[in-house]
Amino acid sequence: LLTQRVLGLHHQAALPKFASRTFQKWARSHPQPAGASRRVAYFHGCGANHYETRLGEMAVEVLEHNGFAVDVPRGQDCCGLPLQSNGLFEPARKYVSKLSGRLAPSARAGIDIVATSTSCSLMLKREAREILGMDDDPDLRVVSERMFDICEYLLALHRRGELRTDFRPVPMTVTYHAPCQQQGHGIGKPALGLFALIPELRVIENDATCCGVAGTYGIKKEKYAIAMKVGEGLFAQIRDAAPEFAVCDSETCRWHIEKATGVPNVHPVEVLHRAYGLS
């Protein structure tokens, strides 16, 4: 009731819990692997830094397994997407500018930047330039040119023959939902290409278009019922499939789907981490 009255959030909405320590704190004490042959930077977003910290750790471990030293630029803050989505363009621009300044040194050094938040990476890839009119920001421009969704990046490695494919069998059934923001990248569904490399993994692709949450939209008390209505088709497909896990690239979508279905939701990286025998 407090969140509903003070913050305007629906009391049944899926709200994440803060982790006991941030991903950034873990990263500062995580040793770089010896003998890494290449380097990449990781843009973790607020979700992996504050809530799904284990996802950030798994992303680093998967990249390290593939021979990367992973830089985690310090001082990463919000990408501004929630502000943009709520029409607060000027504050959003300030967040984009600050974050781009933190990531730009990596990009200027020729280091690719990968992200586990498909929504936040799309914000820096395209939306801030196209919606907020920030195409003249030099830091954002160089960051956007080096920004990759992590599944997009890993599948590109595979197509060049550079991805390790020492996957163990994963004898389970999962469903996969490509969220709207992931589709906005225009990269297809790279997670499915990666899953096809994993022995014994059965993947059921959901064909429902949207889970309904749309970032912060569906957790508002006046919009929650709409969000649940929009997501009904997807929720039914997942329940009917009875998977061990439902897989989705977007954190807010994962939280919403899990709350609505009762099925554990994970990022594609978590499936890869398991298949590599890292879990």
C-alpha positions as CSV (number, residue, x, y, z in Angstrom):
1,L,0.0,0.0,0.0
2,L,2.9,2.4,0.7
3,T,4.3,1.9,-2.8
4,Q,0.9,2.4,-4.3
5,R,0.2,5.6,-2.4
6,V,3.6,7.2,-2.5
7,L,5.2,6.0,-5.7
8,G,2.0,5.2,-7.7
9,L,2.9,1.6,-8.2
10,H,0.4,-1.3,-8.2
11,H,0.7,-3.4,-5.1
12,Q,0.8,-6.6,-7.1
13,A,3.4,-5.4,-9.6
14,A,6.7,-7.4,-9.9
15,L,9.3,-5.3,-8.1
16,P,12.9,-6.5,-7.8
17,K,14.7,-6.8,-4.5
18,F,18.1,-5.1,-3.9
19,A,21.0,-7.5,-3.8
20,S,23.2,-7.5,-0.7
21,R,26.1,-6.0,-2.7
22,T,26.3,-4.4,-6.1
23,F,27.8,-6.0,-9.1
24,Q,30.3,-3.1,-9.3
25,K,31.6,-4.1,-5.9
26,W,32.1,-7.7,-7.0
27,A,33.8,-6.6,-10.2
28,R,36.3,-4.5,-8.3
29,S,37.6,-7.5,-6.4
30,H,37.4,-10.0,-9.3
31,P,40.8,-10.8,-10.7
32,Q,41.5,-10.5,-14.4
33,P,42.2,-13.9,-16.0
34,A,45.8,-14.6,-16.9
35,G,46.6,-15.0,-20.6
36,A,43.4,-13.4,-22.0
37,S,43.9,-12.9,-25.7
38,R,41.3,-10.1,-26.2
39,R,39.4,-7.5,-24.3
40,V,35.8,-6.3,-24.0
41,A,34.0,-3.8,-21.8
42,Y,30.8,-4.7,-19.9
43,F,27.9,-2.3,-19.6
44,H,25.8,-3.8,-16.8
45,G,22.9,-1.4,-16.4
46,C,21.0,-0.8,-13.2
47,G,19.4,-4.3,-13.2
48,A,22.6,-6.3,-13.0
49,N,24.3,-3.8,-10.8
50,H,21.6,-3.6,-8.1
51,Y,19.2,-6.5,-8.4
52,E,20.4,-9.4,-10.7
53,T,24.1,-9.2,-9.7
54,R,24.6,-12.9,-10.4
55,L,23.7,-12.2,-14.0
56,G,26.5,-9.7,-14.2
57,E,28.9,-12.2,-12.8
58,M,27.8,-14.9,-15.2
59,A,28.2,-12.6,-18.1
60,V,31.8,-11.9,-17.1
61,E,32.5,-15.6,-16.6
62,V,31.0,-16.6,-20.0
63,L,33.1,-13.9,-21.7
64,E,36.3,-15.0,-19.8
65,H,35.6,-18.6,-20.8
66,N,35.9,-17.3,-24.4
67,G,39.3,-15.7,-23.8
68,F,38.3,-12.2,-22.9
69,A,39.6,-9.9,-20.2
70,V,36.4,-8.0,-19.2
71,D,36.7,-4.3,-18.2
72,V,33.9,-2.9,-16.1
73,P,34.0,0.9,-16.4
74,R,33.4,2.5,-13.1
75,G,30.7,5.0,-12.3
76,Q,28.1,3.5,-14.6
77,D,24.7,5.0,-13.8
78,C,21.2,4.9,-15.3
79,C,21.0,5.1,-19.1
80,G,18.0,7.4,-18.8
81,L,15.5,5.1,-20.4
82,P,12.9,5.2,-17.6
83,L,13.0,9.0,-17.7
84,Q,12.6,9.1,-21.5
85,S,9.7,6.6,-21.4
86,N,7.9,8.9,-19.0
87,G,8.5,12.0,-21.1
88,L,11.2,13.5,-19.0
89,F,13.6,14.2,-21.9
90,E,15.9,16.8,-20.4
91,P,16.8,14.7,-17.3
92,A,17.1,11.7,-19.5
93,R,19.7,13.5,-21.7
94,K,21.8,14.3,-18.6
95,Y,21.9,10.6,-17.6
96,V,22.8,9.6,-21.2
97,S,25.6,12.1,-21.4
98,K,27.0,11.1,-18.0
99,L,26.9,7.4,-18.8
100,S,28.3,7.8,-22.3
101,G,31.2,9.7,-20.8
102,R,32.0,6.7,-18.6
103,L,31.9,4.3,-21.4
104,A,33.5,6.4,-24.2
105,P,37.1,5.8,-23.2
106,S,36.7,2.1,-23.9
107,A,35.0,2.7,-27.2
108,R,37.7,5.2,-28.2
109,A,40.4,2.6,-27.3
110,G,38.8,0.3,-29.9
111,I,37.2,-2.0,-27.2
112,D,33.7,-3.4,-27.9
113,I,31.0,-2.8,-25.2
114,V,28.6,-5.6,-24.5
115,A,25.4,-5.4,-22.4
116,T,23.1,-7.9,-20.7
117,S,20.2,-5.3,-20.6
118,T,18.8,-5.3,-24.1
119,S,16.7,-2.3,-23.3
120,C,19.5,-0.2,-21.9
121,S,21.9,-1.1,-24.8
122,L,19.2,-0.1,-27.3
123,M,18.9,3.2,-25.5
124,L,22.6,3.9,-26.1
125,K,22.7,2.3,-29.5
126,R,19.8,4.2,-31.1
127,E,17.0,5.6,-28.9
128,A,18.9,8.4,-27.3
129,R,20.1,9.6,-30.7
130,E,16.8,9.2,-32.4
131,I,14.3,10.1,-29.7
132,L,16.3,12.5,-27.5
133,G,18.0,14.1,-30.5
134,M,21.5,13.5,-29.1
135,D,23.2,12.5,-32.4
136,D,25.7,15.4,-31.9
137,D,27.0,14.1,-28.6
138,P,30.5,12.8,-29.4
139,D,30.7,10.4,-26.5
140,L,27.3,8.8,-27.3
141,R,28.2,8.5,-31.0
142,V,31.4,6.5,-30.3
143,V,29.7,4.4,-27.6
144,S,26.7,3.6,-29.9
145,E,29.0,2.4,-32.6
146,R,30.7,-0.1,-30.2
147,M,27.6,-1.2,-28.3
148,F,26.4,-4.8,-28.6
149,D,23.7,-6.9,-27.0
150,I,25.6,-9.8,-25.4
151,C,23.8,-12.5,-27.4
152,E,24.3,-10.5,-30.6
153,Y,28.0,-10.4,-29.8
154,L,28.4,-14.0,-28.9
155,L,26.6,-15.2,-32.0
156,A,28.8,-13.0,-34.2
157,L,31.8,-14.7,-32.6
158,H,30.4,-18.1,-33.5
159,R,29.8,-17.0,-37.1
160,R,33.5,-16.1,-37.3
161,G,34.5,-19.3,-35.7
162,E,35.7,-17.6,-32.5
163,L,33.2,-18.9,-29.9
164,R,34.0,-21.8,-27.8
165,T,31.4,-24.5,-28.3
166,D,32.4,-26.9,-25.5
167,F,28.8,-27.0,-24.3
168,R,27.6,-29.8,-22.1
169,P,24.2,-31.3,-22.6
170,V,21.4,-29.4,-20.9
171,P,18.5,-31.9,-20.9
172,M,15.7,-29.5,-20.1
173,T,12.8,-27.6,-21.7
174,V,12.8,-23.8,-21.8
175,T,10.6,-21.2,-23.4
176,Y,12.0,-18.2,-25.1
177,H,10.3,-14.8,-25.5
178,A,12.1,-12.1,-27.5
179,P,11.1,-8.8,-25.8
180,C,10.0,-5.8,-27.8
181,Q,13.2,-3.8,-27.0
182,Q,15.4,-6.7,-28.1
183,Q,13.5,-6.8,-31.4
184,G,14.2,-3.1,-31.7
185,H,17.9,-3.8,-32.2
186,G,17.1,-5.3,-35.7
187,I,19.4,-8.2,-35.0
188,G,17.0,-11.1,-35.2
189,K,16.9,-13.4,-32.2
190,P,20.6,-14.3,-31.5
191,A,19.7,-16.2,-28.3
192,L,18.0,-18.9,-30.4
193,G,21.1,-19.3,-32.6
194,L,23.2,-19.8,-29.4
195,F,20.7,-22.2,-27.9
196,A,20.9,-24.4,-31.1
197,L,24.5,-25.1,-30.2
198,I,23.6,-26.7,-26.8
199,P,23.0,-30.5,-26.9
200,E,19.7,-31.8,-25.5
201,L,18.3,-28.3,-24.9
202,R,14.7,-28.1,-26.0
203,V,13.6,-24.6,-26.8
204,I,10.0,-23.5,-27.3
205,E,9.8,-20.1,-28.9
206,N,6.8,-18.1,-27.7
207,D,5.0,-16.3,-30.6
208,A,3.1,-13.8,-28.4
209,T,4.2,-10.3,-29.2
210,C,4.5,-8.6,-25.8
211,C,4.4,-9.3,-22.1
212,G,2.6,-6.0,-21.5
213,V,4.9,-4.4,-18.9
214,A,6.8,-2.0,-21.2
215,G,9.4,-1.0,-18.6
216,T,7.8,1.1,-15.9
217,Y,4.5,1.4,-17.7
218,G,2.9,-1.8,-16.5
219,I,3.9,-1.4,-12.8
220,K,1.9,1.8,-12.4
221,K,-1.3,1.3,-10.5
222,E,-3.5,2.8,-13.3
223,K,-1.8,0.6,-16.0
224,Y,-1.2,-2.7,-14.3
225,A,-4.5,-4.2,-15.4
226,I,-3.7,-3.3,-19.0
227,A,-0.3,-4.8,-18.8
228,M,-1.7,-8.1,-17.5
229,K,-4.3,-8.1,-20.2
230,V,-1.7,-7.5,-22.9
231,G,0.5,-10.3,-21.6
232,E,-2.3,-12.9,-21.2
233,G,-1.4,-14.8,-24.4
234,L,2.3,-15.1,-23.5
235,F,1.5,-16.1,-20.0
236,A,-0.8,-18.9,-21.2
237,Q,1.8,-20.2,-23.6
238,I,4.5,-20.4,-20.9
239,R,2.1,-22.1,-18.4
240,D,1.0,-24.6,-21.1
241,A,4.6,-25.5,-22.0
242,A,5.5,-26.2,-18.3
243,P,9.2,-25.4,-18.8
244,E,12.0,-25.6,-16.2
245,F,12.7,-22.0,-17.1
246,A,11.3,-19.2,-19.2
247,V,14.0,-17.2,-20.9
248,C,13.9,-13.5,-21.9
249,D,16.5,-10.8,-22.6
250,S,14.8,-8.0,-20.7
251,E,14.9,-7.7,-16.9
252,T,11.6,-5.9,-16.4
253,C,9.9,-8.4,-18.7
254,R,11.5,-11.3,-16.8
255,W,10.2,-10.0,-13.5
256,H,6.7,-9.4,-14.9
257,I,6.5,-12.8,-16.6
258,E,7.7,-14.7,-13.5
259,K,5.2,-12.9,-11.3
260,A,2.4,-13.6,-13.7
261,T,3.2,-17.3,-14.4
262,G,5.1,-18.5,-11.4
263,V,7.8,-19.9,-13.8
264,P,11.4,-19.0,-13.0
265,N,12.7,-16.5,-15.6
266,V,16.3,-16.2,-16.6
267,H,18.5,-14.3,-19.1
268,P,20.0,-16.3,-22.0
269,V,23.4,-15.9,-20.5
270,E,22.4,-18.0,-17.6
271,V,21.6,-20.9,-19.9
272,L,24.9,-20.5,-21.7
273,H,26.7,-20.4,-18.3
274,R,25.1,-23.7,-17.3
275,A,25.9,-25.3,-20.7
276,Y,29.6,-24.2,-20.4
277,G,29.7,-26.0,-17.0
278,L,30.4,-22.8,-15.2
279,S,27.4,-23.1,-12.8
